[in-house]
Amino acid sequence: MRNGTALASGSGCHRQPGSAGGKPRFSSETSFPAVLLLIATLVLGGCAKVPLFKKPDAELPAAWKDAPAQGQVATGERWWSIYGDAALDRLIDEGLANNPDLAIAAERIEEARAQLRITDAELLPAVDARLQGDRSRSSERSSFPLPPGVPLERSNYRGAFNVSYELDLFGRLRGASQAARADLLATAAARHTVRNSLVNQIVQSYYSLLALDRQIAVTERTIDVRTRDIGLQRKRLEAGLISDFALRQLEADVSIVRAQLPVLQQRRTAEEIALARLVGRTPRAIVEDPIAMTADGGQQPAVVVPEGLPSDLLLRRPDIVEAEQRLAAANARVAVARASLFPRIALTGFLGSESGQLGDLFSGPALIWQLAFGLTQPIFQGGRLRGEIDVVQARERQALANYQKTLQTAFGEVREALSAQTRTRESYAAENERVNALAETLRLARIRFENGLSSQLDVLDAERNLLQAELSRIDALRANRAAVSNIVRALGGGWTGLGPQAP
């Protein structure tokens, strides 16, 4: 057991009467059992090694399903450039620099790195220096009076270097070091998970805000057009060309559209606040500064195809790497717990000087030293050590189950994202055709109404359908842009990977 104080010397050697010069001589009766114990300890230590972690086997698909035949690979630190939107680029850079969740994740890496240094330090000898001085007085009336000539008041000065070192024969310290290193790798991977999630949220929030702006613009334009139509229809009512019933229907239809506008405006305010918080803006900026956006929102992103085989996902997705490293850390802690059943061997000693006079402290006769060997073997702990082993083994099984669950989630998300990318592009194309067809329908309905071939209701229905189609087309484009971001996040895009080395 590592400690900073010297252990007292044992009885491994003693003086034999009549020995030449009075020098100590080792006794075979006392040294032989100690040698046997040391040999047995070394043999057991050679058998107790920290097992190497082996990644669990997983049944993976041979190829991606629902993957497009052609497309673009979106990887690298700035994969979002596929949108071609400079305003989005600036917002993401702002979020990566200021988001508090990302800052917390970065500091957790520093904490794990410091913890690794602390754990690795246990593998090295501990050396410290100590200097002390004291002055004391003994009682003249004590039950144990001092011998004649010994002064009642005495001074004592001592300086020494203390050394302590634990022999890691059974892998306790090495296992703890491996666990701390795996924790560091897991923490670094967790930061990449936060980073990927942050970029994905900024992209989706940005295009949701842009879609709401467009929906508000379409709704306001529709209200303006129908308000002008109401003015014209009132004149037609005064001329007796239409009935009061038709005018009231037109006014009710305009009121329905006006009722949609405040809902859209409220959603836009909430979305703008959420985006400002994602990019890490100050409270004053959240209230006062608007979000700058590109008017056209950039281009429609290209089709994204997965890079490599499905097995590559195990290396590219940071949450999978994190779960794997958590499992490795749990596996190493099982070895640490098992090592607690074996002896712990400590080597301690000190070298210094001690004197009753400060001026003689560093003289030759004041030299003191000590070497000590200590062995601690648990004998009876009431089942505590076995219980600790059961605890870490249960945690290892939990980590294994979490790793398998993470694999299931990851591959499910990739398949869902690939399918969503294809379906949202198809939906946007269909909505675009629908808007074009309904725009032509409205044009023809107005011509027929002006020529008395159809009623005002036909024009209202055509306008209502076109408004809904335009709103749906805007939302379909937003969904397609979000699907592209989701597939990049699901594939672990933007993550360069750490491999087997600690950051």
Secondary structure, DSSP 8 states (H G I E B T S, - for coil): ---SS-----SSEE--TT-GGG--EE-HHHHHHHHHHHHHHHHHHHH--------------SS-SS--SS-B---STTGGGGG--HHHHHHHHHHHHH-HHHHHHHHHHHHHHHHHHHHHHTTS-EEEEEEEEEEEE--TT-SS---TT--SEEEEEEEEEEEEEEE-TTSHHHHHHHHHHHHHHHHHHHHHHHHHHHHHHHHHHHHHHHHHHHHHHHHHHHHHHHHHHHHHHHHHHHTTSS-HHHHHHHHHHHHHHHHHHHHHHHHHHHHHHHHHHHTT--HHHHHH------SS-S-----B---S-GGGHHHH-HHHHHHHHHHHHHHHHHHHHHHTTS-EEEEEEEEEEEESSGGGTTSGGGEEEEEEEEEE-----TTHHHHHHHHHHHHHHHHHHHHHHHHHHHHHHHHHHHHHHHHHHHHHHHHHHHHHHHHHHHHHHHHHHHTTSS-HHHHHHHHHHHHHHHHHHHHHHHHHHHHHHHHHHHTTTT----TTS--
